[in-house]
Amino acid sequence: MGALKLEELSAKNAVEANNLSLKPGQEQFIAPVSYAMAGPFLDPNTGWSRVVTDEDDGVVGFIMANFDPDVLEDEFRSCIWRMNVDAGAQGKGVGRFAVEATADEARKRGFDRLTVLWEPGEDSPEEFFLRVGFVVVGDTPYGEKIGALAL
């Protein structure tokens, strides 16, 4: 794997982002129920979508965040909304790079924490999020874990 960099999601890289593969069993954890329920109430102007590119392999990851200090639910103010790392790139630092870049963006915007929601279970992203520094701070009404990373 070569040098990683973050690029804004664009027409140029969207097809590659859409074609990222998953490991078997991961597809059920792409988006928690809470995100589907809250989605219609979020301001589209506060979304932040980026792809992670590798100089050797092209697009190897995707991350979407929301930065909106006015959202009623605290867990959606500065949060990772969606994240996907290609199956072949998992375990090589791509996810950590994406989370750290998102945390940097949250700091620049004045937030003191970054949150993420995940469904617990076999093959869930829970272990990854805990490993990169998120701490479970609660549960949603749908049984998902709320993780927070202090900035």
Contacts in CASP RR format, 6 or more apart in sequence:
PFRMAT RR
TARGET T0000
AUTHOR 0000-0000-0000
METHOD contacts of the structure
MODEL  1
MGALKLEELSAKNAVEANNLSLKPGQEQFIAPVSYAMAGPFLDPNTGWSR
VVTDEDDGVVGFIMANFDPDVLEDEFRSCIWRMNVDAGAQGKGVGRFAVE
ATADEARKRGFDRLTVLWEPGEDSPEEFFLRVGFVVVGDTPYGEKIGALA
L
1 54 0 8 1.000
1 56 0 8 1.000
1 57 0 8 1.000
1 60 0 8 1.000
1 89 0 8 1.000
1 92 0 8 1.000
1 93 0 8 1.000
1 94 0 8 1.000
2 54 0 8 1.000
2 55 0 8 1.000
2 56 0 8 1.000
2 57 0 8 1.000
3 54 0 8 1.000
3 55 0 8 1.000
4 52 0 8 1.000
4 53 0 8 1.000
4 54 0 8 1.000
4 60 0 8 1.000
4 93 0 8 1.000
4 94 0 8 1.000
4 97 0 8 1.000
5 52 0 8 1.000
5 53 0 8 1.000
5 55 0 8 1.000
6 50 0 8 1.000
6 51 0 8 1.000
6 52 0 8 1.000
6 53 0 8 1.000
6 97 0 8 1.000
6 98 0 8 1.000
6 101 0 8 1.000
7 13 0 8 1.000
7 50 0 8 1.000
7 51 0 8 1.000
7 53 0 8 1.000
8 49 0 8 1.000
8 50 0 8 1.000
8 51 0 8 1.000
9 17 0 8 1.000
9 49 0 8 1.000
9 50 0 8 1.000
9 51 0 8 1.000
9 62 0 8 1.000
9 64 0 8 1.000
13 51 0 8 1.000
13 53 0 8 1.000
13 59 0 8 1.000
16 51 0 8 1.000
16 58 0 8 1.000
16 59 0 8 1.000
17 51 0 8 1.000
17 59 0 8 1.000
17 61 0 8 1.000
17 62 0 8 1.000
17 84 0 8 1.000
20 59 0 8 1.000
20 60 0 8 1.000
20 61 0 8 1.000
20 62 0 8 1.000
20 84 0 8 1.000
20 85 0 8 1.000
20 86 0 8 1.000
20 87 0 8 1.000
21 86 0 8 1.000
21 87 0 8 1.000
21 88 0 8 1.000
22 30 0 8 1.000
22 84 0 8 1.000
22 87 0 8 1.000
23 87 0 8 1.000
23 90 0 8 1.000
23 123 0 8 1.000
24 123 0 8 1.000
25 122 0 8 1.000
25 123 0 8 1.000
26 87 0 8 1.000
26 123 0 8 1.000
26 125 0 8 1.000
28 119 0 8 1.000
28 123 0 8 1.000
29 118 0 8 1.000
29 119 0 8 1.000
29 123 0 8 1.000
29 124 0 8 1.000
29 125 0 8 1.000
30 82 0 8 1.000
30 84 0 8 1.000
31 82 0 8 1.000
32 117 0 8 1.000
32 118 0 8 1.000
32 119 0 8 1.000
32 140 0 8 1.000
32 142 0 8 1.000
32 144 0 8 1.000
33 119 0 8 1.000
33 140 0 8 1.000
33 142 0 8 1.000
33 144 0 8 1.000
34 75 0 8 1.000
34 117 0 8 1.000
34 140 0 8 1.000
34 141 0 8 1.000
34 142 0 8 1.000
34 144 0 8 1.000
35 81 0 8 1.000
35 82 0 8 1.000
35 117 0 8 1.000
37 142 0 8 1.000
38 73 0 8 1.000
38 76 0 8 1.000
41 71 0 8 1.000
42 66 0 8 1.000
42 68 0 8 1.000
42 71 0 8 1.000
42 76 0 8 1.000
43 68 0 8 1.000
43 70 0 8 1.000
43 71 0 8 1.000
46 66 0 8 1.000
46 67 0 8 1.000
46 68 0 8 1.000
47 64 0 8 1.000
47 65 0 8 1.000
47 66 0 8 1.000
47 67 0 8 1.000
47 68 0 8 1.000
47 81 0 8 1.000
48 64 0 8 1.000
48 65 0 8 1.000
48 66 0 8 1.000
48 67 0 8 1.000
48 102 0 8 1.000
48 105 0 8 1.000
49 62 0 8 1.000
49 63 0 8 1.000
49 64 0 8 1.000
49 65 0 8 1.000
50 62 0 8 1.000
50 63 0 8 1.000
50 64 0 8 1.000
50 98 0 8 1.000
50 101 0 8 1.000
50 102 0 8 1.000
51 59 0 8 1.000
51 61 0 8 1.000
51 62 0 8 1.000
52 59 0 8 1.000
52 60 0 8 1.000
52 61 0 8 1.000
52 62 0 8 1.000
52 63 0 8 1.000
52 85 0 8 1.000
52 94 0 8 1.000
52 95 0 8 1.000
52 97 0 8 1.000
52 98 0 8 1.000
52 101 0 8 1.000
53 59 0 8 1.000
53 60 0 8 1.000
54 60 0 8 1.000
54 89 0 8 1.000
54 94 0 8 1.000
57 89 0 8 1.000
59 86 0 8 1.000
60 85 0 8 1.000
60 86 0 8 1.000
60 88 0 8 1.000
60 89 0 8 1.000
60 94 0 8 1.000
61 83 0 8 1.000
61 84 0 8 1.000
61 85 0 8 1.000
61 86 0 8 1.000
61 89 0 8 1.000
61 94 0 8 1.000
61 95 0 8 1.000
61 98 0 8 1.000
62 82 0 8 1.000
62 83 0 8 1.000
62 84 0 8 1.000
63 80 0 8 1.000
63 82 0 8 1.000
63 83 0 8 1.000
63 84 0 8 1.000
63 95 0 8 1.000
63 98 0 8 1.000
63 99 0 8 1.000
63 101 0 8 1.000
63 102 0 8 1.000
64 80 0 8 1.000
64 81 0 8 1.000
64 82 0 8 1.000
64 83 0 8 1.000
65 78 0 8 1.000
65 79 0 8 1.000
65 80 0 8 1.000
65 81 0 8 1.000
65 102 0 8 1.000
65 105 0 8 1.000
65 106 0 8 1.000
65 114 0 8 1.000
66 76 0 8 1.000
66 77 0 8 1.000
66 78 0 8 1.000
66 79 0 8 1.000
66 81 0 8 1.000
67 77 0 8 1.000
67 78 0 8 1.000
67 105 0 8 1.000
67 106 0 8 1.000
67 109 0 8 1.000
67 111 0 8 1.000
68 76 0 8 1.000
68 77 0 8 1.000
69 77 0 8 1.000
69 111 0 8 1.000
71 77 0 8 1.000
74 115 0 8 1.000
75 115 0 8 1.000
75 117 0 8 1.000
75 140 0 8 1.000
75 146 0 8 1.000
76 115 0 8 1.000
77 111 0 8 1.000
77 115 0 8 1.000
78 106 0 8 1.000
78 109 0 8 1.000
78 111 0 8 1.000
78 113 0 8 1.000
78 114 0 8 1.000
78 115 0 8 1.000
79 114 0 8 1.000
79 115 0 8 1.000
79 116 0 8 1.000
79 117 0 8 1.000
80 99 0 8 1.000
80 102 0 8 1.000
80 114 0 8 1.000
80 115 0 8 1.000
80 116 0 8 1.000
83 95 0 8 1.000
83 98 0 8 1.000
83 99 0 8 1.000
83 116 0 8 1.000
83 125 0 8 1.000
85 91 0 8 1.000
85 94 0 8 1.000
85 95 0 8 1.000
85 98 0 8 1.000
86 94 0 8 1.000
95 128 0 8 1.000
95 132 0 8 1.000
96 132 0 8 1.000
99 114 0 8 1.000
99 132 0 8 1.000
99 149 0 8 1.000
100 132 0 8 1.000
102 114 0 8 1.000
103 114 0 8 1.000
103 149 0 8 1.000
103 151 0 8 1.000
106 113 0 8 1.000
106 114 0 8 1.000
106 151 0 8 1.000
107 151 0 8 1.000
111 151 0 8 1.000
112 150 0 8 1.000
112 151 0 8 1.000
113 148 0 8 1.000
113 149 0 8 1.000
113 150 0 8 1.000
113 151 0 8 1.000
114 148 0 8 1.000
114 149 0 8 1.000
114 151 0 8 1.000
115 137 0 8 1.000
115 146 0 8 1.000
115 147 0 8 1.000
115 148 0 8 1.000
115 149 0 8 1.000
116 129 0 8 1.000
116 134 0 8 1.000
116 146 0 8 1.000
116 147 0 8 1.000
116 149 0 8 1.000
117 140 0 8 1.000
117 144 0 8 1.000
117 145 0 8 1.000
117 146 0 8 1.000
117 147 0 8 1.000
118 124 0 8 1.000
118 125 0 8 1.000
118 126 0 8 1.000
118 129 0 8 1.000
118 144 0 8 1.000
118 145 0 8 1.000
118 147 0 8 1.000
119 143 0 8 1.000
119 144 0 8 1.000
119 145 0 8 1.000
120 126 0 8 1.000
120 143 0 8 1.000
120 144 0 8 1.000
120 145 0 8 1.000
126 145 0 8 1.000
129 147 0 8 1.000
130 136 0 8 1.000
132 149 0 8 1.000
133 149 0 8 1.000
134 147 0 8 1.000
134 148 0 8 1.000
134 149 0 8 1.000
135 147 0 8 1.000
135 148 0 8 1.000
135 149 0 8 1.000
135 150 0 8 1.000
136 145 0 8 1.000
136 146 0 8 1.000
136 147 0 8 1.000
137 146 0 8 1.000
137 147 0 8 1.000
137 148 0 8 1.000
138 145 0 8 1.000
138 146 0 8 1.000
138 147 0 8 1.000
139 145 0 8 1.000
139 146 0 8 1.000
140 146 0 8 1.000
END
